[in-house]
Amino acid sequence: YPMTFPLLSVQPSRGLLDEKFIVLVQSVPPGLQLTVHALHQCEDGHSWEAFGHYTADASGNVNVSEDPSLGGTYSGVEPMGLLWSLTPIPGSKPGLRMRKMNVQTPMEVTISVYQGHQTEGFMDQVALAGVVVERWYMAPGVRRIPITEDGLTATLFLPPGPGPFPGLLDLWGGEGKLLEYRAALFASHGIASLALDYLTPEITMETGKMAAYRVLQQHPQVLDSRIAMLGLSLGASVTLKMAAYSQVVKLRCAVCVSGSHVQPVDGFLKELLLFCRENAGKTRYNEENQVMFRELLLPIPTDPSLKVDVGRLQCPLLLVVGEDDQNWPAYESAMDMKEMMERAGNSHLLTVLSYLNAGHLIEPPYTPHAKTSTFNSVESTHSVMALWGGETLAHSRAQEDAWRKTLVFLRENLYATAAENPQCNLTFTELQM
């Protein structure tokens, strides 16, 4: 083929992280073999790439949303394969996990087109065309407010507009860092969200969560009777405990991702961490020395003092679990919680989303799947290589489905009517108008 100069477009070129985009290649010779490639450099300096192999149709076009990839990091018709199949470039150190630390800047992805079906050496070749795409966690108009009062380490994200808005307390797992990206994305969908580091601050873990709840409850732009809590992993343990027993925290609903109700009912986080330490002998390692913690809580105890009494729950609960979770027995726990709630007569409050071949880290859509990554718990002085589980395609499908259903669950329980939240279905572009 003579040198071709294709027209490459990505729409929208600026969008929210959970918005789909359409990648179009036009004006190439019909039947031409092309590689569409995505490159992203993380804030930590590591580069990630994904690519699909395509053949131009009779009109000389490739539409990534409709045409099948014939090979690469994904195959078949995968509109967002260029994002969810991103992997560290060859030669990168093992154990990387992609996480956005500064939500005030976009994730930038360079989409390029190369001639032929290429699999390596992209850096050494000249692309036929390229375009930079911005993916934002914060929609235009979302406000980011660091919270340090009462010794808290937290950040509040307020949606665009005057409000008042429903609220969400957002808790991550056992690493103990302030992670803002999920809360920012929830605020972009109309929910005032408080990201909280509940493990590392000087303030005690217990009073910290109460203080965080009060920050939301007392904020003039938050509806104090419409507050939810969402936790992943260890954050789910905290969420379940608060939802079942707290006299202060009155939740409208709760979401637990990859979590368990197994924990000493008397006491709190310190006791749960101690319980895990006492069971450390059950930790398993695979041939590659990757650590699996799921056995720490297995078998699911029958002793009622070792698990949250979910039969007491009075608010709707959504459980999101991956059936290939190697880190925590989320699936077994969900089945036990279902049984407990059926016995107690409150199972009408329970929704379980269970995903075959999905792992522990069920993140917002199109987040690249980390089957393993280095993990440093707040308890330990050294990092380990954790096996989270999941198969990339199934896990990515689960992330997309769970996110959509989580937003629906929150809206149904936090808003009386859809009319109260006119912006919850707006796209990034509409919010900029």
Disulfide bonds with the S-S distance in Angstrom:
none
